Amino acid sequence: IPSHMQYQINVLVGWISPLNHATYYMHNFGYDYLPRIWQSSLIFICFIFVNLCLIHRQIRKYEFHFS
């Protein structure tokens, strides 16, 4: 993996992982700006809400057959 792509992957994982948020300040050298924990949680809550809406829409089309 090229070093530039590896840097981008590390930043993406830092944005996604709450564990990285918790340990970020111990390993930060001032090069990356990760979101706060509440911002990351808000992103996950929005993502979960969108998924629940899509699931609800799909489940209404599903025909249940009980035997």
N, C-alpha and C positions, 0 to 999 in steps of 0.2 A: 504494500500500500504506500503510495507516495506520501511524503511528510505533510503536504498541504491537506490532502484528503484525510489523513489520520488526525490532524488538528481539528478539522471540521467535525469528524465523528466524535472526538472527545468533547467538543463543545455541545454537540447534540445530546450525547449521553448525560452531560452535566445538566442540561435543561430538563431532561426527562426524569432522571433519577432523584427521588427525595433524599436518598442516602448521600448523594453527592452534595445536595444542598446543606445537609447537616455537617458534612466534613469539609465543605468548600473553603471555609475561612482558614482552616488549618493548612491547606495546600495551595492557596491562592498566591500567585506571584504578581498579581495586578494586571494580568493580560486579558482575562476574560471577565465578562459581566454576566453573571447568571441571574435569573429572576429570583425574587424573594419566594419563600415557601408558600405564602398566600397566593402569589401570582400563579405558581405552578399548580397549586391545588385548584384554583379557579379554572385553569385550562383543562385539568382532568375532569372537573365537575361538568363543564360545558361539553366535553367529549362524551362523557357518560350519558348526559341528557340527550344529546343527538342520537346516540346509539339506542337508548330506550325508546325514543320517538320512532326510529326506523323499525325497531322490533315490534312495537305496538301496531304500526301500520301494516307490517307483514303478517302478523298473527291474526289480524282481522280478516285477511284473505284466505287463511288456512281453514280447511274443512276438517273438523274432527269427526272421527268415526269410532264410536264406542260399541264394542260387541259384548 
